[in-house]
Amino acid sequence: MPYIKIEVTREGVTRAQKQALIKGVTDLMTTVLNKDPQLTSVVIQEIDLDDWGQGGEQVSVLREKGITADKK
């Protein structure tokens, strides 16, 4: 019974995007590891920007500097 936890910063991930993540990683587990999708659990946890750090700084500070994880 696979358990997959996805952590993202709390920056407006929509319900539709979350559904796409859940479906996508469930399908990936089925394709790659031959796991039953009905027994695969996916949890999405949103983390406040002040509670996540990268490179020694809070993500909230990085966002103030214009630094994002968006693909360019």
C-alpha positions, 0 to 999 in steps of 0.5 A, spaced: 500 500 500 504 505 497 503 512 501 505 518 497 506 525 501 507 531 496 509 538 500 508 544 497 508 551 499 502 555 500 501 559 494 494 558 491 495 551 488 488 550 486 483 544 487 484 542 480 492 542 480 491 538 486 487 533 483 492 532 477 497 531 482 494 525 485 492 522 479 499 523 476 503 520 482 497 514 482 498 513 475 506 513 475 506 508 481 501 503 477 506 504 471 512 504 474 511 499 480 505 495 478 501 498 484 494 497 485 491 505 484 485 503 489 491 501 494 495 508 493 494 513 498 496 520 496 497 526 501 498 533 499 500 538 505 501 545 504 507 549 508 506 556 510 512 560 506 515 562 513 515 555 515 520 553 509 527 555 508 531 554 502 539 556 501 538 559 508 532 563 507 525 563 508 521 562 502 517 568 504 524 572 503 526 569 497 519 571 494 520 578 496 526 578 492 522 575 486 525 568 487 520 563 485 520 555 483 517 557 476 519 554 470 522 559 466 
